Amino acid sequence: MEPAENNHPEEQKTLPRVVILATGGTIAGAAESGTEAGYTSGKMGVDAMIDAVPGLTALADVRGEQVASVGSQDISFAIMIRLAGRINELFAAGEADGIVVTHGTDTMEETAHFLNLTVKSQKPAVMTGAMRPSTAISADGPLNLYNAVAVAADPKAEGRGVLVVMNDRIHGAHSLTKNNTTSVETFLSPVNGLIGTVIYGKTAYFRGPFRKHTHLSEFSVEGVSSLPRVDVIYACADMPADLVECSVARGARGIVIAGDGNGNMNAATIEAAAGMAAQGIVIVRSSRVPSGTVSRNIEVDDDRLGFIASDELNPAKARILLMLALLKKRSPAEIQALYYSY
Ligand code: ASP
């Protein structure tokens, strides 16, 4: 039977407008063959990526912009600032109902957290990527992009901060972390859990993020072209304490220790870090352990040494928060309060 003709075009639903900002990554990667493990990230342009997803244009009125073409190991703060600026511009001008950012998975959590702190809108901003290049057998990118557009087009996604859609899951930017080097089920939200799921475009939400984000964030990158240097130092048994001094000598204004356990480090590093804290360098204790929180004054006397505990943020995200925090003069107590709010 032929489909009935619509005699009332004015009754046709207008589709939500979704802009896809592409930055490269494996989702745009290409290999020599469908089973080749080696590939190059960021080979495919945004329009080809859109064309490769059947049904996308039925979900939303979609158009793409190429912001960068890199593997996310090469994402810079300059690109993050450009992305935040473009998202803010598109939403402020009323040119998009939702935005999708395609991005490599390696540093997805960092860009997601950065945007979660600097995008000034309640409208859905959703990131997605892929673990398999576009040329692979069973590439995961097309369905991830389809689901990301479905979430970006969904009014129920509003007010939940920057979301990351991968492998049918909807993660909050605050919580997600990459957990496996090769599996398509790589992202987990180990501390706070999932925001929801999206199955072939059908969304379900369990909760919103608990922490402050986007329109409620006090951070802005308007007029900002670079950020203060903050280094991450990975703690391990018998680590050399002079790494702390090296970082500061190279210009770091803050250091995040990816500590062992509950943000621990050996006594020599504590002493070196305390010396730096006394000189006004911000020392944040986070953890190299993939899940759990870092609390104040457990085995390390933060009150006496002048350290900050990262609470729920892993080292990479704790670094982003500190870089943004250091754009303004703040006391250690004020910086600690930020880690409890964001
Ligand atoms: N190295 C790639 C990237 O982050 C990995 C990926 O996208 O899955 O761009």
Residues whose N, C-alpha, C, O or C-beta is under 5 A from the ligand:
A	BS01	LIG	G25 T26 I27 S41 V70 G71 S72 Q73 H103 G104 T105 D106 T107 G129 A130 M131
